[in-house]
Amino acid sequence: MQSSIFQDLKSFILSGNMVTKLIMVNLGFSILLFLMNALIGNSGFAHSVTKYFLVSENYIWDLTHPWVILTHLFVSNNLMDLIWNMLILYWFGSILGDMVGDDKVLPVYILGGVFGALLYIFVLNIIGIAGFGFITGCNTAVLSLIVASAVLVPNYNIRLLIFGNVELKIVVIIYVLLQLVYAYTSYNNVFYALLGGVLFGWLYIYSFSKVWRLDLKFNNFLKAVSFKRSNLNKNLSVKYKSKGVFYNKKIEKSKKEFDKKLDDILKKIKEKGYESLTESEKEFLFLASKNK
């Protein structure tokens, strides 16, 4: 029975979209940190063990603990902060994934959080106020994702319990300002990381209309590291093994045409908004997001 539960959980994670996987990783990592702290006698959510997974103002710490640049992205300040971050990640990550494809969510989450951390370290050391403080990165990564979704589809309507339908850009502007103002007025140095997350969220969508697509570069890097090919190429290569050269060229040409059409639609959204798309373009974008 126990093995069946783990098998079901594994299947759920693997079959879920990127938002689901990010939420599961955050929850799993938070539980692991809690148990590790509890084992050494710390009952709080974040204590002595947790700092070994966090980015510090002290760049020496970051250089001697290089893994923290990634691990801090899956740590929240406390239990309530974790729950809120996961809700925000689900809401806005789903909007971004539905609009431009599931594979666009992970790059903005990871790169947005990393960019914020690097800006945080750089600014504090340049202006000479760096101490030995630590920051979590889930807030920054989620904030970057929020901004990216608003820049992509600013006029997208979301329904709020009290206010009814409200444009996405209004909600995001208010939320981002509250986050930044609170951090700044609290003299919390995480302000610089949050600011970096906001800037990257905008830059990410801006790159859609440029040659240097950040999402493509990130996903290509992951493919190079994991030595994996896309399911489409792998399946067709096996099926048409005897005519590999011919079909590989055909696949490559088809993929280029698909990518070009998708890029043109994303550029149109960036310049004129989602509402400017024709019905056929909206249908193509919808199908592309499900197939990614």
Buried (B, 14 or more C-beta within 10 A) or exposed (E): EEEEEEEEEEEEBEEBBBBBBBBBEBBEBBEEBBEBBEEEEBEEBBBEBBBBBBBBBBBEBBEEBEEBBBBBBBBBBEEEBBEBBBEBBBBBBBBBBBBBBBBBBBBBBBBBBBBBBBBBBBBBEEEEEBEEBBBBBBBBBBBBBBBBBBBBBBEBEBEEEEEEEBBBBBBBBEBBEEBBEEBBEEEBBBBBBBBBBBBBBBBBBEBBBEEEBBBBEBBEEBEEEEEEEEEEBEEBBEEBEEEEEEBBEEBEEEEEEBEEBBBEBBEBBBEEBBEEBEEEBBEBBEEBBEEB
